[in-house]
Amino acid sequence: MGDQYRALVYVLAFCGIRVGEATALRRSSINMMRSELRVSESLADVNGRLVFGSTKTRQARTVAVPTAVRDELAIHLESFTAPAADALVFTSTQGEPIRLQNFRRRVWAPAIERAGLPVDLRIHDMRHTAASLLANAGVPIKSVQEHLGHSSIVVTMDRYSHLYPGTRRHVATVLDDLIANADGRDNGTEADQMQTKRAELA
């Protein structure tokens, strides 16, 4: 990606925000002391005109920033972001707001090719990367919802429940334990007798 857009990929892949939200981030959106991003705007190209507006859910949110991402952002802010509080964090090489179509063609596609990644890898797939990493690490899906900024947990479940294949087995295991404990607690002798009969039948 080159130095100017390295931090952008880190933000997309680990903070899981939408690309329009990332390109609308301002210096004041970043709280280095608390390692947080405040996501309150989104940038979109509407018929060739760049428009700043609310987020997709029309709600602002705060996103936790991993230390490695915070360190990348610190370097980026010093090197590529204007000092004003309302300055855009990520801009074109000319210092203008990023036009996604141009960015895909001039920066993203060549980077994908150099990295030997599938040519159909989308910028938005970085958001799915964040969700996948969290799910595979066992982060509760409610926390994934909050991190991604989905309007409801139903949206998160619809899109990412397949990343939690062990959940159903875990539920069954918990219920088995509860049943076993209930049998033993309510009527220990009867439970022992039943276990003996099952062993004889086996």
N, C-alpha and C positions, 0 to 999 in steps of 0.2 A: 504493500500500500504506500510505501514511502513514509517519511517522517511526518508529513503534515496530516495524514489521515490514519496513522497508526492508532492514536487514542480513540478515534471514532469507532474503529472496529472493536476495540476493547469494550467501549461503552455499549455497543449494540449486542455483542456476544455474551456479556456477563451481567449487564444491568437490565437487558431485555426490553428496553424501551423501543418504541416504533421509530423508524428512520426519520419521519417528519417531526417527531418530538425531539430527536437528537439534533437535527439541523436547526431547530428553533431554540436550543439551549443558549442561555446568556451567561456571562461571567457571574452575575449575581445568583444564578440558579445553582451554583456549586458551593457547597459548604465543606471546605477542606477539613476543618476541625472535627466535624461530626461524620465525615465520609458519607455525605448524602448529596443526592441531586433533587432539586425541586422541579418537577415536570408540570408545567402549567400552560404551555403553548405548543402549537404544531404548525409546521410550514408545509404548504401545498402549492403545487403548480396548477392553477385554474385557467385553462385556455391560454396558456403562455404567460400568465401573470402570477407572480409569487404573492401568496396571501398568508398572512399570519392569522391564526385563529385558535380556538380552544382545542383541547385534546379530543380524541375520538369519543370518549365517554363524557366529555364536557365537565370533567372534574380534574382538579389539580391533585397531584400525589407526590409523596416523598419516597425516593428509591435509595436503598442501601447500596453503597459503592465499595466493592472489595479493595483492599489495600493496594494490590497490584494495579488496579484501574485508577485509583486515586493518584498513584505515583506517575502513571502515564499522563493523566490529566494535568498534573502540576507542570510537567515538562512542556506539554502542549500549550498551556496558558501562557507560559513565559515566552515561548517561541513564536506562537502563531495567533494569539488572541489579543486584540486591542485592549488597552488598560481600562476603558470605561466600563462601569458596572453593567450597562445594558448592551455591551458589545457581544456579538454572536461568538460562541465558542468555536464552532466549525464553519469555515467559509471556503469559497473557491480560492484558487491561487491568486486571484485579483482582489481578494478581500470582500467579495460580494456574497450574499446568501447563496447557498448551494442549490442549483437546479438539478433535481434528481436524474432527469434524463441525460443531461450532459455528464453528470458524475458517473452514471453507469457506463457510458460509452468510453469516456476518457480515463477513468481511474479504476472502476470496479472490474470491468471485463479484462483489461490487460493484467491486473493483479491476479485474477482467477487463473488466467492462462499461465502466468509465471509460476504460480503455486502448484500447477498441475491438478487443479480441482475441476469438478464437472462444470462444463460451460453454462449449464442451466441453474447453477447456484445463484439464488437471488439475495439481494441485500436483506430482505425481510427474513430470510432463513436464519440470520444471526439471532433474531428474536426467538425462533424455534430452538436454536442451539442453547440459549439461556434456559428455556423451559426444560429441555432434555437433561441438561447438566444437573439442574435442581432436582428433577424427578428421580434420576438415577442415583443421586446422593441421599434419597429418602426424605427430602424436604416435604412436609405436609402440603397437600394440594391447595389448601386455603392460603398458605404462605406464598405459593407459586402465583396464585391469583392476585394477591396484593402486590407482588413484585412486578408482575406484567401489567397490572392496571386494568384487568378485565372488569367489565361492568358487574358481573356476578360470577359466582363459583360454577354455575351451570355452564357458562362459556368455557371455562378452564377444563371442566370435566369432559365436555364434548370433544375438545381438541386434544387433550393430553392424558385422558384416563388410561389409554393403551400403554403409557409409559410406567404404569403402576401394576405390572402383572402379578406381583406377589401379594397384593392387597387382599384379594379374595381368599387366598390360602391362609393368610394371617387371620382374617375374620373367622374362618372355620376353626383354626387352631385355638383362638381365644374362646370360642363357644364350646369346643370340646373340653377345655380346661374348666370352664364354668360348670358344665354339666357334671363332670367328674367330681368336682368339689362339692356341688350340691348333693349328689348321690351319697357321698361319704359323710357329709355333715348331717343330712336329714335322717339317714337310716344306715349307719355304718355296717351293721350286721347283715342287713338285707343286701347291701351293695357287695359285701364280701361273698355272700352266697351266690349272687348272680355271676360274679366273676369266676367263681369255682365252676359253676355249671357251664359257662362259656368255654372254660379251659377244657372241661371233659368232652364237650361236643367237638371242639377243635381236634 
